[in-house]
Amino acid sequence: MSVHVLQPDATTNEAHGSLPDERNVEELLRSGFILIDKPAGPTSHQLAAWARDLFGLDRLGHGGTLDPFATGVLPLMAGRTMKITNKVLKHQKSYIAVFRFKTAPGEDELRQVMAGLTGRIYNVPPEVSAVRVQVRTRFIHAFELLDVEDRDVVARITCEAGTYIRTMARDMGLLMGGPVDLKELRRETSGLYRLDHCITMDQLADAVWLWKECGQDEALRRVIHPIEKLLVDVPSCTVKDSAVAALTYGAPLLLPGLVNVPAGLKKGTELLVKSLKGEAVAFVKLKVDSDAIPSLENGEVARPSTVLMDTDVYPRRWPASS
């Protein structure tokens, strides 16, 4: 994506803010996330509650529910990162699933049925789900047969967020004339993140113990990721230090504070605002087309929709009201 550079010589004051990868544990817990390899048994909510108790936090949730029997990639969101949970929930997912048939299926018929369940399909939530049962569609990017062993079939599914794999098992059964059960489910990826990026809850507990009891924060700083790493694929603009504090207080983004902005974005588009250090400041909605911004002389170019940075990171540049 091409970018309109408005102030190529803009510089940042090293006394305020920090590079995302240089934050300490306390700063990361105010705006960071942890990738857990969820075990079978507990709910996603229970894992988030355990982690919240480990750290003694008020705010820590999860980004993407897995059923108790399911395992795999589960992001845990701390502090202000919880504000972007809905964006994380929209990430594409991939799963390894084990389906059990009543009788051993034929591979040719299996491949034909899987091809029919690829692309845009109806995916009605099962009655046991937490969401309202309604007709809806989801896009299945790939439904690959990996192995067949007697009545058990192993497949990989790459799909749009919010796809119910249990519903796909039911639909396979309807198409093949017999019941199909989802026996195992493992989430391999969530957006950009894979199983090899994850840690176990035991490893997290060990890292917290080293931090609290031994004053060693190296392990925790490796496993708590800054919020910016969840937003690397989001369109973003950059602002000067002088604009950062104003945005955190909810003020509009004015032209003099803008360093660069992507080209080709329409009025109303939401984009991420970053500081010159690469810090996530806020999401804003453009008030004008981005291609019109270089020709403006002054004025408001965007308004904050979600603030992601604390108000005390950068100093205020305007007088306090009496």
Summary of the structure (lengths in Angstrom):
residues: 322
radius of gyration: 23.3
end to end distance: 45.1
largest distance: 78.6
contacts: 1002
relative contact order: 0.18
helix: 30%
strand: 33%
